[in-house]
Amino acid sequence: MQQILYILPALMCPLGMGVMMWFLMRPSNKQQAGHGTSAVQERELAALRAEIDALRAAQQAPIGDPTDTPVSFGKPAGASR
């Protein structure tokens, strides 16, 4: 009897974990009712896809030659105020 009391907690841990996993994995009523996408979600998804396309296009756009832009490093040497 004493040995069973020592083994029982060791057996209950995996059994309890299995029961918890089973409860978490089974579908709930909320998930089944909200399975389809609504019009609001479709609009948001379309806007996000358009934003991704714009960002990819901007990333792939050629950048001008860096020698085309004038760079000012301050006053030329020997210039007075």
N, C-alpha and C positions, 0 to 999 in steps of 0.2 A: 504494500500500500504506500509506503514511503517513497519508493522509486517512481510510482505513477505520479505522485505530486511533483516530483522534480522534472519528469518528462512532459507533463501536461502543458506548462507554459511554452516549452520549446515547440510543441506541436501546434499550439494555438496561434503562434505568431505567423507561420506561413498560411494557415487556414484563414486567419483574419485578413491578411494581405490579399489573398485570393478573392475573398468576399468583397473587399473594398474595390479591387480592380474590376470585378464583375459589375458592381453598382455604377462605377464611373464609365464603363464602356457601353452600357446599355443606353439606347436612345431615350431621351425624355420627350414629353409632349410638346414642349416649346420648340425643340429642334425640328420636330416633324411638321408643325404648323408653319414655321418660318422657313421652310425648305426652299421655296421659290424666291426669286428676287423681285423686289418691288420696283416701281417706276423711278422712285427717288434714287435707289441704289443704281439703277441702270444709267441715270443721268450723271451721277457722281462718277461711275466707272468710265463713262464716255469722256467726261472732262479730264479725268486723270490720264486716260490713254492719249488724249490730245496733248496734254502737257508733256508727257513722256516723249511723244513724237516731236514736239517743238524743241525740247531739250536735246534730243539726239540730232536734229537738223542743225541746231546752233553749234553743237560740238563738232560736227563734221564739216561745217562751213570753213572755207579756206581763209586763213588769216593773212592780212596784207603784209607786204615786205617790210621788215622792221626798219630798213634804211629810208623808207618813204616819210616817216614821221620825224620832224625836227625835235631834237632833244636839247634842252637848255640846262647847262651845268652852273648857272650863276653868271656873275659878271666876267667879261673877258679880262685877261691879264693886263695890267697897266691901266685899267679904267679907273677914273676917279668917281667919286660919289655921283 
